[in-house]
Amino acid sequence: MLKKLYNWVLHWANTKYAVPAMSLVSFLEASVFPIPPDPLLMALCLGKPKRSLWYAAICSFGSVVGAVFGYMIGWGLWELVDNLFFTYVFSHNAFLYVSGRYEENAFIAILGAALTPIPFKVFTITAGVFKINLMILILASAIGRSGRFFLEAVLIYFFGEQIKTFIDRYFNILVTLFFILLIVGFIIIKYLI
């Protein structure tokens, strides 16, 4: 089923509705949808490399707005929809895992989820459930999602089709390295500057 959904998302790249579809997918993926917008973003960037940064900006904005929507689901509707989410969107174990990450550092937890293939919706919804400061969610989402989508767009802008194969193959490693470098940067800023 996920493969069919993935192909359905990708088919939008060849329509005149590609940009609105990417924006909608990025919004929904941050709150309820299982397929990330990255494949559609990459397809659009490969089709028109000079517009890559514009596509990344649209994708980032849609995702951050979707994160706020996910937060609102958790904040205001959780008691009504928790069974639906535990059945169809994410597991109870994932929910408990995220709870533990928030106790350690909510900003870093959200940032990590925004950058990596970890299901972002788990973090956005639970941020609302646990009443994490909304500005922390917005800031971490904006930095993480922009970092992720702009990295893909810039690589495609400069390297084209060759980089798509490389990104597809090493995506998890690349975003993990990017996340580690970002954390090291925060540590340097906090303790050395």
C-alpha positions as CSV (number, residue, x, y, z in Angstrom):
1,M,0.0,0.0,0.0
2,L,2.8,2.4,0.9
3,K,4.5,1.8,-2.5
4,K,1.2,2.7,-4.3
5,L,0.9,5.8,-2.2
6,Y,4.5,6.7,-2.9
7,N,3.9,6.3,-6.7
8,W,0.7,8.4,-6.4
9,V,2.7,11.2,-4.7
10,L,5.3,11.1,-7.5
11,H,2.8,11.2,-10.3
12,W,2.0,14.8,-9.3
13,A,5.4,15.8,-10.5
14,N,4.2,15.5,-14.1
15,T,1.1,17.6,-13.7
16,K,0.3,21.3,-13.7
17,Y,-0.6,20.8,-10.0
18,A,2.9,19.7,-9.0
19,V,3.8,22.6,-6.7
20,P,0.4,22.8,-4.9
21,A,0.6,19.0,-4.5
22,M,4.1,19.2,-3.0
23,S,3.0,21.9,-0.6
24,L,0.0,19.8,0.4
25,V,2.1,16.6,0.8
26,S,4.6,18.5,3.0
27,F,1.8,19.9,5.1
28,L,0.1,16.6,5.6
29,E,3.3,14.6,6.2
30,A,4.1,16.8,9.1
31,S,0.8,15.9,10.7
32,V,-1.0,12.8,9.4
33,F,0.4,11.5,6.0
34,P,2.9,8.6,5.8
35,I,4.8,9.6,2.7
36,P,7.5,12.4,2.9
37,P,7.5,15.2,0.3
38,D,11.2,14.5,-0.6
39,P,10.6,12.4,-3.7
40,L,8.2,15.0,-5.2
41,L,10.6,17.8,-4.3
42,M,13.5,16.0,-6.0
43,A,11.4,15.3,-9.1
44,L,10.4,19.0,-9.4
45,C,14.0,20.1,-8.8
46,L,15.3,17.7,-11.4
47,G,12.6,19.0,-13.9
48,K,13.5,22.6,-13.3
49,P,16.9,22.9,-11.5
50,K,16.9,26.7,-11.6
51,R,13.7,26.7,-9.4
52,S,15.1,24.2,-6.9
53,L,15.5,26.8,-4.1
54,W,11.9,28.0,-4.6
55,Y,10.6,24.5,-4.4
56,A,12.6,23.9,-1.2
57,A,11.1,27.1,0.3
58,I,7.6,26.0,-0.6
59,C,8.2,22.5,0.8
60,S,9.7,23.9,4.0
61,F,6.9,26.4,4.6
62,G,4.2,23.7,4.0
63,S,5.9,21.4,6.4
64,V,6.2,24.0,9.2
65,V,2.6,24.9,8.8
66,G,1.8,21.2,8.9
67,A,3.8,20.9,12.1
68,V,1.7,23.5,13.7
69,F,-1.4,21.7,12.5
70,G,0.0,18.4,14.0
71,Y,0.6,20.3,17.3
72,M,-3.0,21.6,17.3
73,I,-4.2,18.0,16.9
74,G,-2.2,16.9,19.9
75,W,-3.0,20.0,22.0
76,G,-6.7,20.2,21.4
77,L,-8.0,16.9,20.0
78,W,-5.8,14.2,21.4
79,E,-8.4,12.6,23.7
80,L,-10.8,12.3,20.8
81,V,-8.4,11.0,18.2
82,D,-5.7,9.0,20.2
83,N,-7.1,5.6,19.3
84,L,-7.2,6.6,15.6
85,F,-3.6,7.7,15.7
86,F,-2.4,4.6,17.6
87,T,-4.2,2.4,15.1
88,Y,-3.3,4.0,11.8
89,V,-0.6,6.7,12.2
90,F,2.0,5.6,14.8
91,S,2.5,3.2,17.6
92,H,2.1,3.6,21.4
93,N,5.8,2.7,21.7
94,A,6.8,5.6,19.3
95,F,4.6,7.9,21.4
96,L,6.4,6.9,24.6
97,Y,9.8,7.2,22.9
98,V,9.1,10.8,21.9
99,S,7.9,11.6,25.4
100,G,11.3,10.5,26.7
101,R,13.1,12.7,24.1
102,Y,11.1,15.7,25.1
103,E,12.1,15.2,28.7
104,E,15.8,15.4,27.6
105,N,15.6,18.3,25.2
106,A,12.4,19.2,23.2
107,F,14.2,21.5,20.7
108,I,16.8,18.9,19.8
109,A,14.2,16.1,19.6
110,I,12.1,18.1,17.2
111,L,15.1,19.3,15.2
112,G,16.3,15.7,14.8
113,A,13.0,14.5,13.6
114,A,12.7,17.4,11.2
115,L,16.0,16.5,9.6
116,T,15.9,12.8,9.5
117,P,13.5,10.1,8.1
118,I,12.0,9.7,11.6
119,P,8.2,10.2,11.2
120,F,7.9,13.9,11.9
121,K,4.2,13.7,12.6
122,V,4.9,11.7,15.8
123,F,6.9,14.6,17.1
124,T,4.5,17.4,16.0
125,I,1.4,15.7,17.5
126,T,3.1,14.7,20.7
127,A,4.5,18.2,21.1
128,G,0.9,19.4,21.4
129,V,-0.1,16.5,23.7
130,F,2.8,17.4,26.0
131,K,2.2,21.1,25.7
132,I,5.7,21.8,24.4
133,N,6.3,25.5,23.8
134,L,4.8,26.2,20.3
135,M,7.8,28.6,19.5
136,I,10.2,25.7,20.1
137,L,8.2,23.5,17.7
138,I,8.1,26.3,15.0
139,L,11.8,27.2,15.3
140,A,13.1,23.6,15.4
141,S,10.8,22.7,12.5
142,A,11.8,25.7,10.4
143,I,15.5,25.0,10.9
144,G,15.3,21.2,10.5
145,R,12.9,21.1,7.6
146,S,14.6,24.0,5.7
147,G,18.0,22.3,6.3
148,R,16.7,19.0,4.9
149,F,14.8,20.4,1.9
150,F,17.3,23.1,0.9
151,L,20.2,20.5,1.2
152,E,18.4,18.3,-1.3
153,A,17.5,21.3,-3.6
154,V,21.1,22.7,-3.6
155,L,22.6,19.3,-4.4
156,I,20.2,18.8,-7.3
157,Y,20.8,22.4,-8.5
158,F,24.5,21.8,-8.7
159,F,24.8,18.1,-9.5
160,G,21.5,17.1,-11.2
161,E,20.5,13.6,-11.8
162,Q,23.8,12.1,-10.5
163,I,23.1,13.4,-7.0
164,K,19.5,12.0,-6.9
165,T,20.9,8.4,-7.1
166,F,23.4,9.3,-4.4
167,I,20.8,10.9,-2.2
168,D,18.4,8.0,-2.6
169,R,21.2,5.5,-1.6
170,Y,22.7,7.5,1.3
171,F,19.9,9.7,2.5
172,N,19.8,8.4,6.1
173,I,23.6,8.7,6.5
174,L,23.6,12.2,5.0
175,V,20.9,13.6,7.2
176,T,22.4,11.9,10.3
177,L,25.8,13.5,9.5
178,F,24.1,16.9,8.9
179,F,22.3,16.5,12.2
180,I,25.5,15.6,14.1
181,L,27.2,18.7,12.6
182,L,24.3,20.9,13.6
183,I,24.5,19.6,17.2
184,V,28.2,20.1,17.3
185,G,27.6,23.7,16.1
186,F,25.1,24.3,18.9
187,I,27.5,22.9,21.4
188,I,30.3,25.1,20.2
189,I,28.0,28.1,20.3
190,K,26.8,27.3,23.8
191,Y,30.1,26.3,25.5
192,L,32.9,28.0,23.5
193,I,31.5,31.3,22.4
